[in-house]
Amino acid sequence: MAEIAFEDLRAGTVVDLGTTVIDGDEMIAFAHRFDPQPFHLDPEAGATSVFGKLAASGWFTAGLWMRAYVDGLLSRSTALGSPGGDEIAWPAPVFAGDELRAAMEVLDGRVSRSRPDMGLITLRGTMTRVPDGVLVYRSRFTGMFGLRNPGPPVP
């Protein structure tokens, strides 16, 4: 039985998803495979870029947030997937050695009209650099979660 269900994810709930330290080799390997721009691959190109040094791909950062979300919440929940979102942003660069803190905040939620056994929550995902608190990742999307105690079907 899952510990966390839709009923536990009320607006205003904030879940600390822990921290991760950026591994430079992993960051570069990701860039080679998925985002091979010079400022993600080559220290010299990174140094002459707007970032001032080799920077992580934003998609790598998003993947790290997703891993923290799965480990910190989804794996213990009634999660049913996601139909998508409407925001993703990387307001500051991420570098090898950075320690990032991930969090998830519930913005709102409702029970699905077509599936009364499922709740939809709008959530914001964030990552901030430790210790300065600079926001490096932000997303907003919908999560689908099973209800612990679903009501009767809507006719």
Rosetta constraint file for C-alpha pairs under 8 A:
AtomPair CA 2 CA 76 HARMONIC 5.41 0.50
AtomPair CA 2 CA 77 HARMONIC 4.92 0.50
AtomPair CA 2 CA 78 HARMONIC 5.92 0.50
AtomPair CA 3 CA 76 HARMONIC 5.59 0.50
AtomPair CA 3 CA 77 HARMONIC 5.78 0.50
AtomPair CA 4 CA 8 HARMONIC 6.08 0.50
AtomPair CA 4 CA 9 HARMONIC 7.89 0.50
AtomPair CA 4 CA 73 HARMONIC 7.73 0.50
AtomPair CA 4 CA 76 HARMONIC 6.12 0.50
AtomPair CA 4 CA 77 HARMONIC 4.37 0.50
AtomPair CA 4 CA 78 HARMONIC 6.43 0.50
AtomPair CA 5 CA 9 HARMONIC 7.07 0.50
AtomPair CA 5 CA 77 HARMONIC 5.69 0.50
AtomPair CA 5 CA 78 HARMONIC 5.26 0.50
AtomPair CA 5 CA 79 HARMONIC 7.69 0.50
AtomPair CA 5 CA 145 HARMONIC 6.32 0.50
AtomPair CA 5 CA 146 HARMONIC 6.05 0.50
AtomPair CA 5 CA 147 HARMONIC 5.69 0.50
AtomPair CA 5 CA 148 HARMONIC 5.69 0.50
AtomPair CA 6 CA 10 HARMONIC 7.88 0.50
AtomPair CA 6 CA 78 HARMONIC 7.40 0.50
AtomPair CA 6 CA 118 HARMONIC 7.64 0.50
AtomPair CA 6 CA 119 HARMONIC 5.73 0.50
AtomPair CA 6 CA 120 HARMONIC 7.82 0.50
AtomPair CA 6 CA 121 HARMONIC 7.93 0.50
AtomPair CA 6 CA 145 HARMONIC 5.22 0.50
AtomPair CA 6 CA 146 HARMONIC 5.89 0.50
AtomPair CA 6 CA 147 HARMONIC 5.13 0.50
AtomPair CA 6 CA 148 HARMONIC 7.02 0.50
AtomPair CA 7 CA 147 HARMONIC 6.43 0.50
AtomPair CA 7 CA 148 HARMONIC 6.89 0.50
AtomPair CA 9 CA 13 HARMONIC 6.24 0.50
AtomPair CA 9 CA 106 HARMONIC 6.50 0.50
AtomPair CA 9 CA 109 HARMONIC 7.78 0.50
AtomPair CA 9 CA 121 HARMONIC 7.63 0.50
AtomPair CA 10 CA 106 HARMONIC 6.39 0.50
AtomPair CA 10 CA 108 HARMONIC 6.86 0.50
AtomPair CA 10 CA 109 HARMONIC 6.80 0.50
AtomPair CA 11 CA 105 HARMONIC 7.85 0.50
AtomPair CA 11 CA 106 HARMONIC 4.92 0.50
AtomPair CA 11 CA 107 HARMONIC 4.97 0.50
AtomPair CA 11 CA 108 HARMONIC 4.66 0.50
AtomPair CA 11 CA 109 HARMONIC 6.70 0.50
AtomPair CA 12 CA 105 HARMONIC 6.50 0.50
AtomPair CA 12 CA 106 HARMONIC 5.54 0.50
AtomPair CA 12 CA 107 HARMONIC 6.15 0.50
AtomPair CA 12 CA 108 HARMONIC 7.79 0.50
AtomPair CA 13 CA 105 HARMONIC 5.68 0.50
AtomPair CA 13 CA 106 HARMONIC 5.33 0.50
AtomPair CA 13 CA 107 HARMONIC 7.99 0.50
AtomPair CA 14 CA 103 HARMONIC 6.96 0.50
AtomPair CA 14 CA 104 HARMONIC 5.66 0.50
AtomPair CA 14 CA 105 HARMONIC 4.32 0.50
AtomPair CA 14 CA 106 HARMONIC 6.50 0.50
AtomPair CA 15 CA 73 HARMONIC 7.96 0.50
AtomPair CA 15 CA 103 HARMONIC 5.61 0.50
AtomPair CA 15 CA 104 HARMONIC 5.17 0.50
AtomPair CA 15 CA 105 HARMONIC 6.35 0.50
AtomPair CA 16 CA 72 HARMONIC 7.74 0.50
AtomPair CA 16 CA 101 HARMONIC 7.85 0.50
AtomPair CA 16 CA 102 HARMONIC 6.39 0.50
AtomPair CA 16 CA 103 HARMONIC 4.62 0.50
AtomPair CA 16 CA 104 HARMONIC 6.69 0.50
AtomPair CA 17 CA 68 HARMONIC 5.58 0.50
AtomPair CA 17 CA 69 HARMONIC 6.21 0.50
AtomPair CA 17 CA 71 HARMONIC 7.74 0.50
AtomPair CA 17 CA 72 HARMONIC 5.03 0.50
AtomPair CA 17 CA 73 HARMONIC 7.55 0.50
AtomPair CA 17 CA 101 HARMONIC 7.17 0.50
AtomPair CA 17 CA 102 HARMONIC 5.03 0.50
AtomPair CA 17 CA 103 HARMONIC 5.04 0.50
AtomPair CA 17 CA 104 HARMONIC 7.13 0.50
AtomPair CA 18 CA 68 HARMONIC 6.96 0.50
AtomPair CA 18 CA 72 HARMONIC 7.44 0.50
AtomPair CA 18 CA 101 HARMONIC 5.61 0.50
AtomPair CA 18 CA 102 HARMONIC 5.72 0.50
AtomPair CA 18 CA 103 HARMONIC 7.39 0.50
AtomPair CA 19 CA 68 HARMONIC 7.98 0.50
AtomPair CA 19 CA 99 HARMONIC 6.57 0.50
AtomPair CA 19 CA 100 HARMONIC 5.31 0.50
AtomPair CA 19 CA 101 HARMONIC 4.26 0.50
AtomPair CA 19 CA 102 HARMONIC 6.13 0.50
AtomPair CA 20 CA 64 HARMONIC 7.92 0.50
AtomPair CA 20 CA 99 HARMONIC 5.59 0.50
AtomPair CA 20 CA 100 HARMONIC 5.41 0.50
AtomPair CA 20 CA 101 HARMONIC 6.68 0.50
AtomPair CA 21 CA 96 HARMONIC 7.93 0.50
AtomPair CA 21 CA 97 HARMONIC 5.90 0.50
AtomPair CA 21 CA 98 HARMONIC 5.60 0.50
AtomPair CA 21 CA 99 HARMONIC 4.25 0.50
AtomPair CA 21 CA 100 HARMONIC 6.29 0.50
AtomPair CA 22 CA 26 HARMONIC 7.90 0.50
AtomPair CA 22 CA 27 HARMONIC 7.13 0.50
AtomPair CA 22 CA 95 HARMONIC 6.99 0.50
AtomPair CA 22 CA 96 HARMONIC 5.03 0.50
AtomPair CA 22 CA 97 HARMONIC 4.99 0.50
AtomPair CA 22 CA 98 HARMONIC 5.41 0.50
AtomPair CA 22 CA 99 HARMONIC 6.36 0.50
AtomPair CA 22 CA 100 HARMONIC 7.77 0.50
AtomPair CA 23 CA 27 HARMONIC 6.10 0.50
AtomPair CA 23 CA 96 HARMONIC 5.68 0.50
AtomPair CA 23 CA 97 HARMONIC 6.24 0.50
AtomPair CA 24 CA 28 HARMONIC 6.21 0.50
AtomPair CA 24 CA 95 HARMONIC 7.75 0.50
AtomPair CA 24 CA 96 HARMONIC 4.55 0.50
AtomPair CA 24 CA 97 HARMONIC 6.91 0.50
AtomPair CA 25 CA 29 HARMONIC 6.07 0.50
AtomPair CA 26 CA 30 HARMONIC 6.13 0.50
AtomPair CA 27 CA 31 HARMONIC 6.40 0.50
AtomPair CA 27 CA 56 HARMONIC 5.88 0.50
AtomPair CA 27 CA 57 HARMONIC 7.57 0.50
AtomPair CA 27 CA 60 HARMONIC 6.92 0.50
AtomPair CA 27 CA 96 HARMONIC 7.29 0.50
AtomPair CA 28 CA 32 HARMONIC 6.16 0.50
AtomPair CA 28 CA 40 HARMONIC 6.52 0.50
AtomPair CA 28 CA 41 HARMONIC 5.71 0.50
AtomPair CA 28 CA 56 HARMONIC 7.49 0.50
AtomPair CA 29 CA 33 HARMONIC 6.41 0.50
AtomPair CA 30 CA 34 HARMONIC 5.89 0.50
AtomPair CA 30 CA 35 HARMONIC 7.16 0.50
AtomPair CA 30 CA 60 HARMONIC 6.69 0.50
AtomPair CA 31 CA 35 HARMONIC 4.43 0.50
AtomPair CA 31 CA 36 HARMONIC 4.95 0.50
AtomPair CA 31 CA 37 HARMONIC 7.33 0.50
AtomPair CA 31 CA 40 HARMONIC 5.98 0.50
AtomPair CA 31 CA 41 HARMONIC 6.46 0.50
AtomPair CA 31 CA 56 HARMONIC 7.62 0.50
AtomPair CA 31 CA 57 HARMONIC 6.44 0.50
AtomPair CA 31 CA 60 HARMONIC 7.77 0.50
AtomPair CA 32 CA 36 HARMONIC 4.93 0.50
AtomPair CA 32 CA 41 HARMONIC 6.90 0.50
AtomPair CA 35 CA 40 HARMONIC 7.52 0.50
AtomPair CA 35 CA 57 HARMONIC 6.59 0.50
AtomPair CA 35 CA 59 HARMONIC 7.94 0.50
AtomPair CA 36 CA 40 HARMONIC 6.63 0.50
AtomPair CA 36 CA 41 HARMONIC 6.57 0.50
AtomPair CA 37 CA 41 HARMONIC 6.57 0.50
AtomPair CA 38 CA 42 HARMONIC 5.56 0.50
AtomPair CA 38 CA 45 HARMONIC 5.71 0.50
AtomPair CA 38 CA 46 HARMONIC 6.99 0.50
AtomPair CA 39 CA 43 HARMONIC 7.06 0.50
AtomPair CA 39 CA 44 HARMONIC 7.95 0.50
AtomPair CA 39 CA 45 HARMONIC 5.03 0.50
AtomPair CA 39 CA 46 HARMONIC 4.03 0.50
AtomPair CA 39 CA 47 HARMONIC 7.76 0.50
AtomPair CA 39 CA 49 HARMONIC 6.42 0.50
AtomPair CA 39 CA 51 HARMONIC 8.00 0.50
AtomPair CA 39 CA 53 HARMONIC 7.50 0.50
AtomPair CA 39 CA 54 HARMONIC 5.53 0.50
AtomPair CA 39 CA 55 HARMONIC 6.26 0.50
AtomPair CA 40 CA 46 HARMONIC 6.73 0.50
AtomPair CA 40 CA 54 HARMONIC 5.61 0.50
AtomPair CA 40 CA 55 HARMONIC 5.26 0.50
AtomPair CA 40 CA 56 HARMONIC 5.72 0.50
AtomPair CA 40 CA 57 HARMONIC 6.24 0.50
AtomPair CA 41 CA 45 HARMONIC 7.83 0.50
AtomPair CA 41 CA 46 HARMONIC 7.71 0.50
AtomPair CA 41 CA 54 HARMONIC 6.98 0.50
AtomPair CA 42 CA 46 HARMONIC 6.09 0.50
AtomPair CA 42 CA 54 HARMONIC 6.62 0.50
AtomPair CA 43 CA 47 HARMONIC 6.05 0.50
AtomPair CA 43 CA 53 HARMONIC 6.26 0.50
AtomPair CA 43 CA 54 HARMONIC 5.03 0.50
AtomPair CA 44 CA 48 HARMONIC 6.48 0.50
AtomPair CA 44 CA 53 HARMONIC 7.54 0.50
AtomPair CA 44 CA 54 HARMONIC 7.74 0.50
AtomPair CA 45 CA 49 HARMONIC 6.13 0.50
AtomPair CA 45 CA 53 HARMONIC 7.66 0.50
AtomPair CA 45 CA 54 HARMONIC 7.33 0.50
AtomPair CA 46 CA 50 HARMONIC 7.89 0.50
AtomPair CA 46 CA 51 HARMONIC 6.53 0.50
AtomPair CA 46 CA 52 HARMONIC 5.94 0.50
AtomPair CA 46 CA 53 HARMONIC 4.18 0.50
AtomPair CA 46 CA 54 HARMONIC 4.07 0.50
AtomPair CA 46 CA 55 HARMONIC 6.57 0.50
AtomPair CA 47 CA 51 HARMONIC 7.10 0.50
AtomPair CA 47 CA 52 HARMONIC 4.40 0.50
AtomPair CA 47 CA 53 HARMONIC 3.97 0.50
AtomPair CA 47 CA 54 HARMONIC 6.42 0.50
AtomPair CA 48 CA 52 HARMONIC 5.95 0.50
AtomPair CA 48 CA 53 HARMONIC 7.20 0.50
AtomPair CA 49 CA 53 HARMONIC 7.02 0.50
AtomPair CA 51 CA 55 HARMONIC 6.61 0.50
AtomPair CA 51 CA 93 HARMONIC 6.79 0.50
AtomPair CA 53 CA 95 HARMONIC 7.81 0.50
AtomPair CA 54 CA 95 HARMONIC 6.65 0.50
AtomPair CA 54 CA 96 HARMONIC 7.90 0.50
AtomPair CA 55 CA 93 HARMONIC 6.27 0.50
AtomPair CA 55 CA 94 HARMONIC 5.69 0.50
AtomPair CA 55 CA 95 HARMONIC 5.00 0.50
AtomPair CA 55 CA 96 HARMONIC 7.45 0.50
AtomPair CA 56 CA 60 HARMONIC 6.56 0.50
AtomPair CA 56 CA 61 HARMONIC 7.07 0.50
AtomPair CA 56 CA 93 HARMONIC 7.07 0.50
AtomPair CA 56 CA 94 HARMONIC 5.38 0.50
AtomPair CA 56 CA 95 HARMONIC 5.77 0.50
AtomPair CA 56 CA 96 HARMONIC 7.39 0.50
AtomPair CA 57 CA 61 HARMONIC 6.57 0.50
AtomPair CA 57 CA 94 HARMONIC 7.98 0.50
AtomPair CA 58 CA 62 HARMONIC 6.17 0.50
AtomPair CA 58 CA 90 HARMONIC 6.21 0.50
AtomPair CA 58 CA 93 HARMONIC 7.94 0.50
AtomPair CA 58 CA 137 HARMONIC 7.91 0.50
AtomPair CA 59 CA 63 HARMONIC 6.10 0.50
AtomPair CA 60 CA 64 HARMONIC 6.29 0.50
AtomPair CA 61 CA 65 HARMONIC 6.33 0.50
AtomPair CA 61 CA 94 HARMONIC 7.62 0.50
AtomPair CA 61 CA 137 HARMONIC 7.14 0.50
AtomPair CA 62 CA 66 HARMONIC 6.23 0.50
AtomPair CA 62 CA 137 HARMONIC 7.18 0.50
AtomPair CA 63 CA 67 HARMONIC 6.23 0.50
AtomPair CA 64 CA 68 HARMONIC 6.33 0.50
AtomPair CA 65 CA 69 HARMONIC 6.17 0.50
AtomPair CA 65 CA 102 HARMONIC 6.16 0.50
AtomPair CA 65 CA 125 HARMONIC 7.55 0.50
AtomPair CA 65 CA 126 HARMONIC 7.59 0.50
AtomPair CA 65 CA 127 HARMONIC 6.96 0.50
AtomPair CA 66 CA 70 HARMONIC 6.19 0.50
AtomPair CA 67 CA 71 HARMONIC 6.11 0.50
AtomPair CA 68 CA 72 HARMONIC 5.65 0.50
AtomPair CA 68 CA 102 HARMONIC 6.72 0.50
AtomPair CA 69 CA 73 HARMONIC 5.59 0.50
AtomPair CA 69 CA 74 HARMONIC 6.26 0.50
AtomPair CA 69 CA 102 HARMONIC 7.92 0.50
AtomPair CA 69 CA 103 HARMONIC 7.88 0.50
AtomPair CA 69 CA 104 HARMONIC 7.51 0.50
AtomPair CA 70 CA 74 HARMONIC 4.49 0.50
AtomPair CA 70 CA 75 HARMONIC 5.46 0.50
AtomPair CA 71 CA 75 HARMONIC 5.88 0.50
AtomPair CA 72 CA 76 HARMONIC 7.80 0.50
AtomPair CA 73 CA 77 HARMONIC 6.34 0.50
AtomPair CA 74 CA 78 HARMONIC 7.39 0.50
AtomPair CA 74 CA 79 HARMONIC 5.87 0.50
AtomPair CA 75 CA 79 HARMONIC 7.97 0.50
AtomPair CA 77 CA 145 HARMONIC 7.67 0.50
AtomPair CA 78 CA 145 HARMONIC 5.26 0.50
AtomPair CA 78 CA 146 HARMONIC 5.01 0.50
AtomPair CA 78 CA 147 HARMONIC 7.51 0.50
AtomPair CA 79 CA 143 HARMONIC 7.44 0.50
AtomPair CA 79 CA 144 HARMONIC 5.97 0.50
AtomPair CA 79 CA 145 HARMONIC 4.42 0.50
AtomPair CA 79 CA 146 HARMONIC 6.41 0.50
AtomPair CA 80 CA 143 HARMONIC 7.61 0.50
AtomPair CA 80 CA 144 HARMONIC 5.12 0.50
AtomPair CA 80 CA 145 HARMONIC 5.28 0.50
AtomPair CA 80 CA 146 HARMONIC 6.72 0.50
AtomPair CA 81 CA 143 HARMONIC 6.27 0.50
AtomPair CA 81 CA 144 HARMONIC 5.55 0.50
AtomPair CA 81 CA 145 HARMONIC 7.58 0.50
AtomPair CA 82 CA 141 HARMONIC 7.71 0.50
AtomPair CA 82 CA 142 HARMONIC 5.79 0.50
AtomPair CA 82 CA 143 HARMONIC 4.76 0.50
AtomPair CA 82 CA 144 HARMONIC 5.64 0.50
AtomPair CA 83 CA 142 HARMONIC 6.48 0.50
AtomPair CA 83 CA 143 HARMONIC 7.34 0.50
AtomPair CA 83 CA 144 HARMONIC 7.89 0.50
AtomPair CA 84 CA 141 HARMONIC 5.65 0.50
AtomPair CA 84 CA 142 HARMONIC 6.01 0.50
AtomPair CA 85 CA 139 HARMONIC 7.79 0.50
AtomPair CA 85 CA 140 HARMONIC 5.69 0.50
AtomPair CA 85 CA 141 HARMONIC 3.55 0.50
AtomPair CA 85 CA 142 HARMONIC 5.87 0.50
AtomPair CA 86 CA 139 HARMONIC 7.88 0.50
AtomPair CA 86 CA 140 HARMONIC 6.04 0.50
AtomPair CA 86 CA 141 HARMONIC 6.07 0.50
AtomPair CA 87 CA 138 HARMONIC 7.64 0.50
AtomPair CA 87 CA 139 HARMONIC 5.14 0.50
AtomPair CA 87 CA 140 HARMONIC 5.04 0.50
AtomPair CA 87 CA 141 HARMONIC 7.05 0.50
AtomPair CA 88 CA 137 HARMONIC 7.56 0.50
AtomPair CA 88 CA 138 HARMONIC 5.67 0.50
AtomPair CA 88 CA 139 HARMONIC 4.22 0.50
AtomPair CA 88 CA 140 HARMONIC 6.62 0.50
AtomPair CA 89 CA 137 HARMONIC 5.78 0.50
AtomPair CA 89 CA 138 HARMONIC 5.14 0.50
AtomPair CA 89 CA 139 HARMONIC 6.31 0.50
AtomPair CA 90 CA 136 HARMONIC 5.34 0.50
AtomPair CA 90 CA 137 HARMONIC 4.66 0.50
AtomPair CA 90 CA 138 HARMONIC 6.50 0.50
AtomPair CA 91 CA 135 HARMONIC 6.55 0.50
AtomPair CA 91 CA 136 HARMONIC 5.33 0.50
AtomPair CA 91 CA 137 HARMONIC 6.46 0.50
AtomPair CA 91 CA 138 HARMONIC 7.86 0.50
AtomPair CA 92 CA 134 HARMONIC 7.42 0.50
AtomPair CA 92 CA 135 HARMONIC 6.58 0.50
AtomPair CA 92 CA 136 HARMONIC 4.63 0.50
AtomPair CA 92 CA 137 HARMONIC 7.55 0.50
AtomPair CA 93 CA 136 HARMONIC 6.25 0.50
AtomPair CA 94 CA 98 HARMONIC 6.72 0.50
AtomPair CA 94 CA 136 HARMONIC 6.79 0.50
AtomPair CA 98 CA 129 HARMONIC 6.77 0.50
AtomPair CA 98 CA 130 HARMONIC 7.46 0.50
AtomPair CA 99 CA 129 HARMONIC 5.87 0.50
AtomPair CA 99 CA 130 HARMONIC 5.40 0.50
AtomPair CA 99 CA 131 HARMONIC 7.95 0.50
AtomPair CA 100 CA 127 HARMONIC 5.99 0.50
AtomPair CA 100 CA 128 HARMONIC 5.42 0.50
AtomPair CA 100 CA 129 HARMONIC 4.55 0.50
AtomPair CA 100 CA 130 HARMONIC 5.63 0.50
AtomPair CA 101 CA 127 HARMONIC 5.30 0.50
AtomPair CA 101 CA 128 HARMONIC 5.29 0.50
AtomPair CA 101 CA 129 HARMONIC 6.36 0.50
AtomPair CA 101 CA 130 HARMONIC 6.58 0.50
AtomPair CA 102 CA 125 HARMONIC 7.40 0.50
AtomPair CA 102 CA 126 HARMONIC 5.67 0.50
AtomPair CA 102 CA 127 HARMONIC 4.39 0.50
AtomPair CA 102 CA 128 HARMONIC 6.72 0.50
AtomPair CA 103 CA 125 HARMONIC 5.88 0.50
AtomPair CA 103 CA 126 HARMONIC 5.33 0.50
AtomPair CA 103 CA 127 HARMONIC 6.43 0.50
AtomPair CA 104 CA 123 HARMONIC 6.72 0.50
AtomPair CA 104 CA 124 HARMONIC 5.71 0.50
AtomPair CA 104 CA 125 HARMONIC 4.63 0.50
AtomPair CA 104 CA 126 HARMONIC 6.45 0.50
AtomPair CA 105 CA 123 HARMONIC 5.51 0.50
AtomPair CA 105 CA 124 HARMONIC 5.19 0.50
AtomPair CA 105 CA 125 HARMONIC 6.56 0.50
AtomPair CA 106 CA 121 HARMONIC 6.72 0.50
AtomPair CA 106 CA 122 HARMONIC 6.12 0.50
AtomPair CA 106 CA 123 HARMONIC 4.49 0.50
AtomPair CA 106 CA 124 HARMONIC 6.55 0.50
AtomPair CA 107 CA 121 HARMONIC 7.32 0.50
AtomPair CA 107 CA 122 HARMONIC 5.39 0.50
AtomPair CA 107 CA 123 HARMONIC 5.22 0.50
AtomPair CA 107 CA 124 HARMONIC 6.88 0.50
AtomPair CA 108 CA 121 HARMONIC 5.67 0.50
AtomPair CA 108 CA 122 HARMONIC 5.29 0.50
AtomPair CA 108 CA 123 HARMONIC 7.20 0.50
AtomPair CA 109 CA 119 HARMONIC 6.94 0.50
AtomPair CA 109 CA 120 HARMONIC 5.49 0.50
AtomPair CA 109 CA 121 HARMONIC 4.07 0.50
AtomPair CA 109 CA 122 HARMONIC 6.09 0.50
AtomPair CA 110 CA 119 HARMONIC 5.62 0.50
AtomPair CA 110 CA 120 HARMONIC 5.46 0.50
AtomPair CA 110 CA 121 HARMONIC 6.53 0.50
AtomPair CA 111 CA 115 HARMONIC 7.74 0.50
AtomPair CA 111 CA 116 HARMONIC 6.04 0.50
AtomPair CA 111 CA 117 HARMONIC 7.62 0.50
AtomPair CA 111 CA 118 HARMONIC 6.02 0.50
AtomPair CA 111 CA 119 HARMONIC 4.16 0.50
AtomPair CA 111 CA 120 HARMONIC 6.08 0.50
AtomPair CA 112 CA 116 HARMONIC 5.40 0.50
AtomPair CA 112 CA 117 HARMONIC 7.56 0.50
AtomPair CA 112 CA 118 HARMONIC 5.74 0.50
AtomPair CA 112 CA 119 HARMONIC 5.46 0.50
AtomPair CA 112 CA 120 HARMONIC 6.39 0.50
AtomPair CA 113 CA 154 HARMONIC 7.36 0.50
AtomPair CA 114 CA 154 HARMONIC 7.60 0.50
AtomPair CA 115 CA 153 HARMONIC 7.64 0.50
AtomPair CA 116 CA 150 HARMONIC 6.26 0.50
AtomPair CA 116 CA 151 HARMONIC 6.39 0.50
AtomPair CA 116 CA 152 HARMONIC 7.20 0.50
AtomPair CA 116 CA 153 HARMONIC 5.97 0.50
AtomPair CA 116 CA 154 HARMONIC 7.15 0.50
AtomPair CA 117 CA 146 HARMONIC 5.91 0.50
AtomPair CA 117 CA 147 HARMONIC 5.43 0.50
AtomPair CA 117 CA 149 HARMONIC 7.86 0.50
AtomPair CA 117 CA 150 HARMONIC 4.82 0.50
AtomPair CA 117 CA 151 HARMONIC 7.07 0.50
AtomPair CA 118 CA 144 HARMONIC 6.62 0.50
AtomPair CA 118 CA 145 HARMONIC 5.63 0.50
AtomPair CA 118 CA 146 HARMONIC 4.52 0.50
AtomPair CA 118 CA 147 HARMONIC 5.57 0.50
AtomPair CA 118 CA 150 HARMONIC 7.68 0.50
AtomPair CA 119 CA 144 HARMONIC 5.76 0.50
AtomPair CA 119 CA 145 HARMONIC 5.23 0.50
AtomPair CA 119 CA 146 HARMONIC 6.08 0.50
AtomPair CA 119 CA 147 HARMONIC 6.37 0.50
AtomPair CA 120 CA 142 HARMONIC 6.41 0.50
AtomPair CA 120 CA 143 HARMONIC 5.73 0.50
AtomPair CA 120 CA 144 HARMONIC 4.74 0.50
AtomPair CA 120 CA 145 HARMONIC 6.44 0.50
AtomPair CA 121 CA 142 HARMONIC 5.44 0.50
AtomPair CA 121 CA 143 HARMONIC 5.21 0.50
AtomPair CA 121 CA 144 HARMONIC 6.48 0.50
AtomPair CA 121 CA 145 HARMONIC 7.79 0.50
AtomPair CA 122 CA 140 HARMONIC 7.00 0.50
AtomPair CA 122 CA 141 HARMONIC 5.69 0.50
AtomPair CA 122 CA 142 HARMONIC 4.50 0.50
AtomPair CA 122 CA 143 HARMONIC 6.41 0.50
AtomPair CA 123 CA 140 HARMONIC 5.58 0.50
AtomPair CA 123 CA 141 HARMONIC 5.65 0.50
AtomPair CA 123 CA 142 HARMONIC 6.16 0.50
AtomPair CA 123 CA 143 HARMONIC 7.12 0.50
AtomPair CA 124 CA 138 HARMONIC 6.95 0.50
AtomPair CA 124 CA 139 HARMONIC 5.48 0.50
AtomPair CA 124 CA 140 HARMONIC 4.44 0.50
AtomPair CA 124 CA 141 HARMONIC 6.72 0.50
AtomPair CA 125 CA 137 HARMONIC 7.65 0.50
AtomPair CA 125 CA 138 HARMONIC 5.55 0.50
AtomPair CA 125 CA 139 HARMONIC 5.03 0.50
AtomPair CA 125 CA 140 HARMONIC 6.34 0.50
AtomPair CA 126 CA 135 HARMONIC 7.23 0.50
AtomPair CA 126 CA 136 HARMONIC 7.63 0.50
AtomPair CA 126 CA 137 HARMONIC 5.30 0.50
AtomPair CA 126 CA 138 HARMONIC 4.57 0.50
AtomPair CA 126 CA 139 HARMONIC 6.62 0.50
AtomPair CA 127 CA 135 HARMONIC 6.02 0.50
AtomPair CA 127 CA 136 HARMONIC 5.70 0.50
AtomPair CA 127 CA 137 HARMONIC 4.96 0.50
AtomPair CA 127 CA 138 HARMONIC 6.76 0.50
AtomPair CA 128 CA 133 HARMONIC 5.21 0.50
AtomPair CA 128 CA 134 HARMONIC 5.21 0.50
AtomPair CA 128 CA 135 HARMONIC 4.31 0.50
AtomPair CA 128 CA 136 HARMONIC 5.47 0.50
AtomPair CA 128 CA 137 HARMONIC 7.01 0.50
AtomPair CA 129 CA 133 HARMONIC 5.08 0.50
AtomPair CA 129 CA 134 HARMONIC 5.21 0.50
AtomPair CA 129 CA 135 HARMONIC 6.49 0.50
AtomPair CA 129 CA 136 HARMONIC 6.77 0.50
AtomPair CA 130 CA 134 HARMONIC 7.71 0.50
